[in-house]
Amino acid sequence: MDQGQELFLGYILERVQEDKVEEAKALFLENFKKLTEGNFTQEDIVMLIPKAMALLKPDKVEEVLAVMNEFAGDLKK
């Protein structure tokens, strides 16, 4: 995991429901691995976002969704 991924994971985990931290960590680590291997696709993003949103604290969903959409847009470039 590179430094950017580590920072992003920390950002996400601070906004996840306390009882969902390990589940969120596993979800993002799996996707970071795909990204590192060059196997992360638009379909992975489409599947990741709703799973991640379900793990967040309700008051953090909009904030994180905006960040994830920006990240997804960067991947298209």
Backbone as CSV, one residue per row, in Angstrom:
resi,resn,N_x,N_y,N_z,CA_x,CA_y,CA_z,C_x,C_y,C_z
1,MET,0.857,-1.171,0.000,0.000,0.000,0.000,0.905,1.236,0.000
2,ASP,0.628,2.147,-0.927,1.451,3.355,-0.984,0.943,4.397,0.016
3,GLN,1.675,5.489,0.135,1.342,6.497,1.143,-0.032,7.121,0.889
4,GLY,-0.364,7.361,-0.367,-1.673,7.928,-0.693,-2.810,7.006,-0.277
5,GLN,-2.632,5.716,-0.541,-3.649,4.742,-0.145,-3.768,4.676,1.372
6,GLU,-2.637,4.750,2.050,-2.629,4.719,3.505,-3.383,5.925,4.083
7,LEU,-3.130,7.094,3.519,-3.826,8.306,3.969,-5.325,8.209,3.691
8,PHE,-5.679,7.715,2.510,-7.085,7.565,2.144,-7.778,6.583,3.079
9,LEU,-7.116,5.469,3.361,-7.692,4.472,4.265,-7.906,5.079,5.648
10,GLY,-6.936,5.814,6.148,-7.090,6.477,7.443,-8.272,7.429,7.449
11,TYR,-8.410,8.191,6.365,-9.526,9.127,6.209,-10.853,8.373,6.281
12,ILE,-10.961,7.288,5.537,-12.198,6.499,5.509,-12.484,5.896,6.883
13,LEU,-11.471,5.278,7.491,-11.699,4.579,8.760,-12.130,5.525,9.877
14,GLU,-11.719,6.783,9.803,-12.162,7.771,10.797,-13.648,8.083,10.662
15,ARG,-14.231,7.757,9.512,-15.617,8.103,9.230,-16.551,6.888,9.205
16,VAL,-15.999,5.730,9.489,-16.763,4.482,9.489,-17.377,4.256,10.874
17,GLN,-18.531,3.602,10.895,-19.149,3.226,12.163,-18.161,2.368,12.954
18,GLU,-18.102,2.589,14.260,-17.101,1.925,15.096,-17.109,0.412,14.953
19,ASP,-18.277,-0.175,14.800,-18.356,-1.638,14.712,-18.132,-2.164,13.290
20,LYS,-17.825,-1.271,12.359,-17.625,-1.664,10.964,-16.193,-1.411,10.478
21,VAL,-15.287,-1.016,11.370,-13.928,-0.632,10.980,-13.185,-1.785,10.306
22,GLU,-13.206,-2.961,10.883,-12.473,-4.090,10.300,-13.040,-4.483,8.939
23,GLU,-14.353,-4.441,8.813,-14.998,-4.760,7.534,-14.587,-3.736,6.469
24,ALA,-14.570,-2.473,6.841,-14.164,-1.413,5.906,-12.699,-1.563,5.514
25,LYS,-11.871,-1.858,6.489,-10.435,-2.025,6.220,-10.220,-3.149,5.214
26,ALA,-10.872,-4.282,5.411,-10.738,-5.418,4.498,-11.227,-5.059,3.097
27,LEU,-12.337,-4.347,3.014,-12.904,-3.943,1.728,-11.926,-3.065,0.952
28,PHE,-11.373,-2.066,1.627,-10.464,-1.150,0.931,-9.121,-1.794,0.626
29,LEU,-8.611,-2.623,1.517,-7.337,-3.289,1.246,-7.448,-4.200,0.016
30,GLU,-8.567,-4.877,-0.111,-8.802,-5.735,-1.275,-8.786,-4.898,-2.563
31,ASN,-9.443,-3.746,-2.521,-9.501,-2.899,-3.706,-8.172,-2.208,-3.986
32,PHE,-7.423,-1.839,-2.947,-6.094,-1.261,-3.152,-5.172,-2.281,-3.809
33,LYS,-5.328,-3.548,-3.426,-4.506,-4.606,-4.027,-4.795,-4.700,-5.521
34,LYS,-6.080,-4.674,-5.891,-6.454,-4.706,-7.305,-5.870,-3.506,-8.040
35,LEU,-5.940,-2.334,-7.402,-5.410,-1.113,-8.011,-3.908,-1.230,-8.249
36,THR,-3.192,-1.717,-7.248,-1.744,-1.884,-7.345,-1.364,-2.879,-8.441
37,GLU,-2.164,-3.930,-8.580,-1.898,-4.964,-9.582,-2.363,-4.560,-10.977
38,GLY,-3.059,-3.421,-11.067,-3.561,-2.971,-12.363,-4.859,-3.631,-12.774
39,ASN,-5.554,-4.254,-11.817,-6.797,-4.973,-12.108,-8.043,-4.258,-11.604
40,PHE,-7.909,-3.009,-11.182,-9.041,-2.260,-10.626,-9.813,-1.624,-11.772
41,THR,-11.087,-1.957,-11.890,-11.890,-1.517,-13.029,-13.000,-0.563,-12.586
42,GLN,-13.654,0.017,-13.560,-14.813,0.878,-13.288,-15.896,0.069,-12.572
43,GLU,-16.040,-1.193,-12.936,-17.010,-2.073,-12.284,-16.688,-2.232,-10.795
44,ASP,-15.393,-2.315,-10.466,-14.989,-2.406,-9.060,-15.432,-1.159,-8.297
45,ILE,-15.294,-0.001,-8.929,-15.724,1.252,-8.289,-17.222,1.227,-8.044
46,VAL,-17.968,0.802,-9.061,-19.429,0.748,-8.951,-19.856,-0.170,-7.806
47,MET,-19.117,-1.236,-7.582,-19.453,-2.172,-6.509,-18.945,-1.679,-5.154
48,LEU,-17.810,-0.989,-5.154,-17.202,-0.517,-3.910,-18.029,0.582,-3.241
49,ILE,-18.489,1.538,-4.011,-19.131,2.718,-3.426,-20.336,2.363,-2.549
50,PRO,-21.308,1.577,-3.018,-22.443,1.286,-2.119,-22.047,0.483,-0.877
51,LYS,-21.074,-0.425,-1.038,-20.613,-1.200,0.125,-19.973,-0.269,1.156
52,ALA,-19.138,0.641,0.667,-18.460,1.577,1.568,-19.462,2.512,2.240
53,MET,-20.433,2.991,1.486,-21.418,3.928,2.043,-22.206,3.285,3.188
54,ALA,-22.472,1.999,3.087,-23.228,1.293,4.119,-22.449,1.173,5.423
55,LEU,-21.129,1.323,5.372,-20.294,1.182,6.561,-20.030,2.513,7.269
56,LEU,-20.348,3.600,6.598,-20.036,4.924,7.140,-21.020,5.387,8.201
57,LYS,-20.548,6.315,9.026,-21.447,7.009,9.937,-22.403,7.809,9.056
58,PRO,-23.697,7.821,9.380,-24.675,8.490,8.509,-24.329,9.945,8.170
59,ASP,-23.751,10.667,9.104,-23.446,12.078,8.846,-22.200,12.273,7.995
60,LYS,-21.515,11.205,7.629,-20.285,11.297,6.833,-20.467,10.809,5.394
61,VAL,-21.637,10.281,5.073,-21.856,9.673,3.757,-21.634,10.666,2.621
62,GLU,-22.259,11.833,2.682,-22.130,12.805,1.590,-20.682,13.226,1.384
63,GLU,-19.988,13.507,2.470,-18.586,13.938,2.408,-17.720,12.879,1.721
64,VAL,-17.842,11.642,2.157,-17.009,10.567,1.615,-17.411,10.246,0.178
65,LEU,-18.688,10.287,-0.118,-19.149,10.028,-1.478,-18.528,11.033,-2.452
66,ALA,-18.461,12.282,-2.062,-17.849,13.308,-2.912,-16.376,12.990,-3.162
67,VAL,-15.667,12.575,-2.124,-14.248,12.234,-2.266,-14.076,11.002,-3.152
68,MET,-14.907,9.995,-2.962,-14.791,8.772,-3.760,-15.134,9.039,-5.223
69,ASN,-16.102,9.892,-5.483,-16.433,10.228,-6.865,-15.287,10.982,-7.530
70,GLU,-14.625,11.826,-6.781,-13.461,12.536,-7.314,-12.342,11.533,-7.642
71,PHE,-12.132,10.581,-6.756,-11.135,9.535,-6.969,-11.487,8.720,-8.215
72,ALA,-12.751,8.364,-8.359,-13.196,7.592,-9.516,-12.967,8.384,-10.796
73,GLY,-13.215,9.681,-10.758,-12.975,10.525,-11.918,-11.498,10.578,-12.278
74,ASP,-10.636,10.602,-11.272,-9.191,10.608,-11.519,-8.736,9.318,-12.203
75,LEU,-9.382,8.213,-11.893,-9.013,6.925,-12.499,-9.334,6.882,-13.981
76,LYS,-10.334,7.646,-14.402,-10.744,7.644,-15.805,-9.745,8.367,-16.693
77,LYS,-8.897,9.212,-16.095,-7.953,10.029,-16.870,-6.804,9.200,-17.402
